[in-house]
Amino acid sequence: MPISTYLTPILLLVASNVFMTFAWYGHLKFKAAPLWIAIIASWGIALIEYCLAVPANRFGSAVYSTAQLKTIQEVITLAVFAAFSVLWLNEPLTLNHAVGFGLIAAGAWFIFAGPLGT
């Protein structure tokens, strides 16, 4: 299979996670805005996220298992969130964050490693 068959779902998941992170957390930079505006803006951004995530999972299911797709999405979510926290919210990442993310990455490795004990 061409590499794009494997890469396309990942790129779509990256893009969808950028939009979803902004939908969920972007409004925290604008706490003075009324909550109803934050909700409507978040819903609009989330619509774009869904338009990217649904095809990512549809295309991805041709080459990845559902567990692999979910694992890819979670790892991407953490990477996007870490960058977002630092760049948009100006929040530092600590050693605790790095250790926690590392443990999650280790779990992701097991999903892709294949059967244990063989």
GROMACS elastic network, one bead per residue, 0.5 to 0.9 nm:
[ bonds ]
;  ai    aj funct       b0    kb
    1     4     6  0.82289   500
    1     5     6  0.65987   500
    1     6     6  0.81890   500
    1    63     6  0.89578   500
    2     5     6  0.55728   500
    2     6     6  0.74825   500
    3     6     6  0.53574   500
    3     7     6  0.60597   500
    3     8     6  0.84358   500
    4     8     6  0.53897   500
    4     9     6  0.85463   500
    5     8     6  0.58333   500
    5     9     6  0.75137   500
    5    59     6  0.76442   500
    5    60     6  0.76883   500
    5    62     6  0.82122   500
    5    63     6  0.73116   500
    6     9     6  0.65100   500
    6    10     6  0.72314   500
    6    59     6  0.87327   500
    6    60     6  0.70474   500
    6    62     6  0.88573   500
    6    63     6  0.65492   500
    6    64     6  0.80962   500
    7    10     6  0.52083   500
    7    11     6  0.62079   500
    7    12     6  0.86548   500
    7    60     6  0.87627   500
    8    11     6  0.52075   500
    8    12     6  0.61569   500
    8    13     6  0.85561   500
    8    56     6  0.72097   500
    8    59     6  0.76594   500
    8    60     6  0.77542   500
    9    12     6  0.50811   500
    9    13     6  0.60484   500
    9    14     6  0.85937   500
    9    53     6  0.84416   500
    9    55     6  0.75734   500
    9    57     6  0.66348   500
    9    58     6  0.82589   500
    9    59     6  0.60642   500
    9    60     6  0.50766   500
    9    61     6  0.88281   500
    9    69     6  0.86500   500
   10    13     6  0.50285   500
   10    14     6  0.61855   500
   10    15     6  0.87009   500
   10    56     6  0.71121   500
   10    60     6  0.79015   500
   10    69     6  0.87419   500
   10    72     6  0.74050   500
   10    73     6  0.79895   500
   10    76     6  0.84657   500
   11    14     6  0.50633   500
   11    15     6  0.63061   500
   11    16     6  0.85948   500
   11    56     6  0.80709   500
   12    15     6  0.51344   500
   12    16     6  0.60421   500
   12    17     6  0.85065   500
   12    52     6  0.56743   500
   12    53     6  0.65278   500
   12    55     6  0.77191   500
   12    56     6  0.53432   500
   12    57     6  0.88441   500
   13    17     6  0.59632   500
   13    18     6  0.85578   500
   13    49     6  0.88281   500
   13    52     6  0.69500   500
   13    53     6  0.58309   500
   13    56     6  0.60004   500
   13    57     6  0.82094   500
   13    72     6  0.82257   500
   13    73     6  0.63071   500
   13    76     6  0.73457   500
   13    77     6  0.86683   500
   14    17     6  0.52017   500
   14    18     6  0.63475   500
   14    19     6  0.88972   500
   14    73     6  0.79206   500
   14    76     6  0.61717   500
   14    77     6  0.77755   500
   14    80     6  0.76266   500
   15    18     6  0.52221   500
   15    19     6  0.65543   500
   15    20     6  0.87618   500
   15    49     6  0.76123   500
   15    52     6  0.70569   500
   15    53     6  0.83879   500
   16    19     6  0.52335   500
   16    20     6  0.61254   500
   16    21     6  0.85590   500
   16    46     6  0.85870   500
   16    48     6  0.74014   500
   16    50     6  0.70452   500
   16    51     6  0.79454   500
   16    52     6  0.52761   500
   16    53     6  0.55832   500
   16    56     6  0.87079   500
   17    21     6  0.58552   500
   17    22     6  0.84219   500
   17    49     6  0.69591   500
   17    52     6  0.89614   500
   17    53     6  0.81926   500
   17    73     6  0.79893   500
   17    76     6  0.71851   500
   17    77     6  0.58866   500
   17    80     6  0.67958   500
   17    81     6  0.84519   500
   18    21     6  0.52886   500
   18    22     6  0.63889   500
   18    23     6  0.86775   500
   18    49     6  0.80401   500
   18    77     6  0.81753   500
   18    80     6  0.63490   500
   18    81     6  0.81657   500
   18    84     6  0.84043   500
   19    22     6  0.52092   500
   19    23     6  0.61278   500
   19    24     6  0.87146   500
   19    45     6  0.61094   500
   19    46     6  0.66153   500
   19    47     6  0.89594   500
   19    48     6  0.69533   500
   19    49     6  0.53817   500
   20    24     6  0.60651   500
   20    25     6  0.83508   500
   20    42     6  0.83705   500
   20    45     6  0.69807   500
   20    46     6  0.56858   500
   20    47     6  0.89830   500
   20    48     6  0.84230   500
   20    49     6  0.57152   500
   20    50     6  0.85903   500
   21    24     6  0.52082   500
   21    25     6  0.57692   500
   21    26     6  0.69534   500
   21    77     6  0.79772   500
   21    80     6  0.75263   500
   21    81     6  0.65986   500
   21    84     6  0.76527   500
   22    25     6  0.52835   500
   22    27     6  0.74571   500
   22    42     6  0.75726   500
   22    45     6  0.73815   500
   22    46     6  0.85430   500
   22    84     6  0.83497   500
   23    26     6  0.59660   500
   23    27     6  0.74632   500
   23    38     6  0.86836   500
   23    39     6  0.86485   500
   23    41     6  0.73507   500
   23    43     6  0.69844   500
   23    44     6  0.80137   500
   23    45     6  0.54104   500
   23    46     6  0.57697   500
   23    49     6  0.86692   500
   24    27     6  0.73990   500
   24    28     6  0.86437   500
   24    42     6  0.65824   500
   24    46     6  0.83965   500
   25    28     6  0.56000   500
   25    29     6  0.80949   500
   25    42     6  0.87627   500
   25    84     6  0.89192   500
   25    89     6  0.87994   500
   26    29     6  0.61736   500
   26    30     6  0.78684   500
   26    38     6  0.88965   500
   26    42     6  0.82944   500
   26    84     6  0.88417   500
   26    88     6  0.77917   500
   26    89     6  0.81665   500
   27    30     6  0.51599   500
   27    31     6  0.66785   500
   27    33     6  0.83142   500
   27    38     6  0.59466   500
   27    39     6  0.87954   500
   27    41     6  0.84729   500
   27    42     6  0.78781   500
   28    31     6  0.55438   500
   28    38     6  0.89289   500
   28    89     6  0.78565   500
   29    32     6  0.87190   500
   29    88     6  0.79859   500
   29    89     6  0.66865   500
   30    33     6  0.57387   500
   30    34     6  0.89997   500
   30    38     6  0.84680   500
   31    34     6  0.76708   500
   31    35     6  0.81656   500
   31    38     6  0.88064   500
   32    35     6  0.86298   500
   33    36     6  0.84445   500
   33    37     6  0.68053   500
   33    38     6  0.70674   500
   34    37     6  0.55142   500
   34    38     6  0.66863   500
   34    39     6  0.89630   500
   35    38     6  0.50302   500
   35    39     6  0.62047   500
   35    40     6  0.87263   500
   36    39     6  0.50202   500
   36    40     6  0.62182   500
   36    41     6  0.85183   500
   37    40     6  0.52010   500
   37    41     6  0.59965   500
   37    42     6  0.83586   500
   38    41     6  0.51612   500
   38    42     6  0.59200   500
   38    43     6  0.85448   500
   39    42     6  0.50747   500
   39    43     6  0.61615   500
   39    44     6  0.86738   500
   40    43     6  0.51333   500
   40    44     6  0.62908   500
   40    45     6  0.87207   500
   41    44     6  0.51644   500
   41    45     6  0.62926   500
   41    46     6  0.85789   500
   42    45     6  0.51053   500
   42    46     6  0.59743   500
   42    47     6  0.86206   500
   43    47     6  0.62192   500
   43    48     6  0.89539   500
   44    47     6  0.52889   500
   44    48     6  0.70032   500
   45    48     6  0.54266   500
   45    49     6  0.65587   500
   46    50     6  0.62254   500
   46    51     6  0.86179   500
   47    50     6  0.51755   500
   47    51     6  0.63285   500
   47    52     6  0.88691   500
   48    51     6  0.50388   500
   48    52     6  0.65350   500
   48    53     6  0.87315   500
   49    52     6  0.52661   500
   49    53     6  0.60118   500
   49    54     6  0.85636   500
   50    54     6  0.58167   500
   50    55     6  0.85347   500
   51    54     6  0.60027   500
   51    55     6  0.70530   500
   51    56     6  0.89715   500
   52    55     6  0.58277   500
   52    56     6  0.62071   500
   52    57     6  0.88858   500
   53    57     6  0.61970   500
   53    58     6  0.85358   500
   54    57     6  0.53277   500
   54    58     6  0.61367   500
   54    59     6  0.86162   500
   55    59     6  0.58268   500
   55    60     6  0.79959   500
   56    59     6  0.53663   500
   56    60     6  0.56959   500
   56    61     6  0.83940   500
   56    69     6  0.89610   500
   57    61     6  0.58683   500
   57    62     6  0.88738   500
   57    66     6  0.83845   500
   57    69     6  0.69679   500
   57    70     6  0.88767   500
   58    61     6  0.54555   500
   58    62     6  0.73858   500
   59    62     6  0.57873   500
   59    63     6  0.78106   500
   60    63     6  0.56184   500
   60    64     6  0.56701   500
   60    65     6  0.81288   500
   60    66     6  0.85843   500
   60    69     6  0.68242   500
   61    64     6  0.51559   500
   61    65     6  0.60932   500
   61    66     6  0.66417   500
   61    69     6  0.74191   500
   62    65     6  0.80986   500
   64    67     6  0.79807   500
   64    68     6  0.57481   500
   64    69     6  0.60542   500
   65    68     6  0.50783   500
   65    69     6  0.62184   500
   65    70     6  0.86595   500
   66    69     6  0.50387   500
   66    70     6  0.61658   500
   66    71     6  0.85068   500
   67    70     6  0.51730   500
   67    71     6  0.60904   500
   67    72     6  0.85927   500
   67   111     6  0.73182   500
   68    72     6  0.60707   500
   68    73     6  0.85159   500
   68   108     6  0.83205   500
   68   111     6  0.65052   500
   68   112     6  0.68817   500
   69    72     6  0.51120   500
   69    73     6  0.61567   500
   69    74     6  0.86671   500
   70    73     6  0.50258   500
   70    74     6  0.61831   500
   70    75     6  0.86938   500
   71    74     6  0.51084   500
   71    75     6  0.62079   500
   71    76     6  0.85159   500
   71   107     6  0.87748   500
   71   108     6  0.59975   500
   71   111     6  0.74249   500
   71   112     6  0.89417   500
   72    75     6  0.52907   500
   72    76     6  0.61262   500
   72    77     6  0.84905   500
   72   108     6  0.78219   500
   73    76     6  0.51260   500
   73    77     6  0.59891   500
   73    78     6  0.87169   500
   74    78     6  0.62824   500
   74    79     6  0.86861   500
   74   104     6  0.88649   500
   74   108     6  0.88029   500
   75    78     6  0.52410   500
   75    79     6  0.63287   500
   75    80     6  0.86521   500
   75   101     6  0.85569   500
   75   104     6  0.77238   500
   75   105     6  0.69358   500
   75   108     6  0.75770   500
   76    79     6  0.51007   500
   76    80     6  0.60117   500
   76    81     6  0.83255   500
   77    80     6  0.52027   500
   77    81     6  0.58674   500
   77    82     6  0.84332   500
   78    81     6  0.50129   500
   78    82     6  0.59594   500
   78    83     6  0.85835   500
   78   101     6  0.72898   500
   79    82     6  0.51951   500
   79    83     6  0.63466   500
   79    84     6  0.85499   500
   79   101     6  0.87623   500
   80    83     6  0.52604   500
   80    84     6  0.59962   500
   80    85     6  0.85416   500
   81    85     6  0.59318   500
   81    86     6  0.85810   500
   82    85     6  0.52088   500
   82    86     6  0.64343   500
   82    87     6  0.86075   500
   82    92     6  0.89916   500
   82    93     6  0.72328   500
   82    97     6  0.88356   500
   83    86     6  0.53240   500
   83    87     6  0.58828   500
   83    88     6  0.79671   500
   84    87     6  0.51813   500
   84    88     6  0.52014   500
   84    89     6  0.67423   500
   84    90     6  0.83608   500
   84    91     6  0.88489   500
   85    88     6  0.57861   500
   85    90     6  0.60763   500
   85    91     6  0.53392   500
   85    92     6  0.72586   500
   85    93     6  0.78484   500
   86    89     6  0.59362   500
   86    92     6  0.57185   500
   86    93     6  0.70559   500
   87    90     6  0.55972   500
   87    91     6  0.78665   500
   88    91     6  0.81546   500
   89    92     6  0.89222   500
   93    96     6  0.80761   500
   93    97     6  0.60345   500
   93    98     6  0.73295   500
   94    97     6  0.51856   500
   94    98     6  0.64776   500
   94    99     6  0.87819   500
   95    99     6  0.61457   500
   95   100     6  0.85202   500
   96    99     6  0.51436   500
   96   100     6  0.60664   500
   96   101     6  0.84938   500
   97   100     6  0.51037   500
   97   101     6  0.59926   500
   97   102     6  0.83567   500
   98   101     6  0.51462   500
   98   102     6  0.59478   500
   98   103     6  0.86179   500
   99   103     6  0.62397   500
   99   104     6  0.87141   500
  100   103     6  0.51803   500
  100   104     6  0.63932   500
  100   105     6  0.86844   500
  101   104     6  0.50540   500
  101   105     6  0.61474   500
  101   106     6  0.86161   500
  102   106     6  0.61770   500
  102   107     6  0.86693   500
  103   107     6  0.63534   500
  103   108     6  0.86982   500
  104   107     6  0.50026   500
  104   108     6  0.62972   500
  104   109     6  0.87149   500
  105   109     6  0.62499   500
  105   110     6  0.88794   500
  106   109     6  0.50313   500
  106   110     6  0.66700   500
  107   110     6  0.52662   500
  107   111     6  0.67075   500
  108   111     6  0.51447   500
  108   112     6  0.66988   500
  108   113     6  0.86463   500
  109   112     6  0.53682   500
  109   113     6  0.58647   500
  110   114     6  0.71277   500
  110   115     6  0.86405   500
  110   116     6  0.85553   500
  111   114     6  0.68685   500
  111   115     6  0.89077   500
  112   115     6  0.89690   500
  113   116     6  0.78927   500
  115   118     6  0.64540   500
